[in-house]
């Protein structure tokens, strides 16, 4: 499973693709399975064609977590939750099932692309 992410140019906030528009919450993101590869590529291309709206558009890999989906990469989990300096700041302050699934996801792949898995403390 995959989702598409970018940074909104106006304020730098992390956003996610959903049916032709950008949404702020990871839980609202459109999910693409392996059968939707063409649709995924088309959505990435559409996002990249919006240079005055978003920058750095790319797909992210997802893994199951507590009945929801969470990014495989620890970096992407941090981006989805917002600032990590305080639990009462950013998107994580909203709480809910999706935020809890992101917080408790384990087995994040290292951002360097190594196949070794690490467990989040």
N, C-alpha and C positions, 0 to 999 in steps of 0.2 A: 504494500500500500504506500502511496505517496501523497504529498500535499505540495502546494507552491507557496513560497514566501518571498518577501521583498521588504524594502524599507521605503516608507512614504517620504517623498522628497520635501514636502511642506514642513514636517516636524521630526523626521528621522524615525518615527515609530515603526515597529515591526508590524507588517500586515500580511494577510493570507488571502489567497484567491478563492472566490466563491461565485460560481455561475456568472462570470463576466464582470465582477466588481471586486474591490478589495475590502476585506473586513478586518477588524482589529483583534478579534478573539480566535485563538487556535481552535477552540471547540466549534466554531462556525465554518471552518475551512472545508472546502470541497475535497473529498478524497478520491484518488484515482487508483484503481487496481491495475494489475498487469494487462488486462484486456483493453484498458483505456489509454494505452501508450500514445496513440495518435491524438487523442483529445488532450492529453497532458502536454504534448509537444506544441499543439496549437495554442493552448492557454499560456504557456511560457512565452511563445512568440508574440502573442497579443500583449502580454505584460511588458515585454522588452520593447514593444512599439509605443510605449507610453512614457517616454523619458522625462516628461514634465510632471508626471504623477508619482512614479516609483523608480527606484534604482536597485540594481543587484537582484534581479529576478531569477530564481532557480528552484528546482524541485527538491524536496527533502524526503528521505526514507522514514517510514513509520514502523512501529512495532506495537503489538497489543500490550495494554497495561490496565489492569483492573477493569476490564470490560469496555475500555475506550482505546484510543490510539495515542501514542506518544512518539515524538521524534527519536530516532535511534541515536543520533548525535547529542552528546551532553550540551554542546554549544547551542544547538537548536532548541533544546528544552529551556535553557536560560533565556533565549530570545523570546520564546513563547510565554514565559512567566513574567517577563519584565525585569526591572532592576532586582538584583539579589541582595542588596544591602540591608533590606528590612522587609519582613513578611507583610507589613501593612502598606507597602508601596507597590505601584505598578499593577499589572493584570492579575498577579497572584493574590492581591488583596480582595478581589471579588469572590474568591473561593469557589466552591462547587465541585462536582464530580470530576470534571475534566482537569481542573487545576490539581486536585488530589492525585489523579492518575499521572499527571506530569511530574509531580513531586516525588512519587513513589516508584516511578519507572526505574528499572535496573538494566544492567548489561549494555550500557552506552558504548558505542564504538568510539575509539579515540579519534580526535579530529584530524590526525595525521593520516588516517586511512589504514592504520595497522589493523590486522584481523584479531589481535588480542582484545578480549573484552575486559572492561573494568567495572567494578561495582561501586555505585555511588554511595557515599557514607550517609 
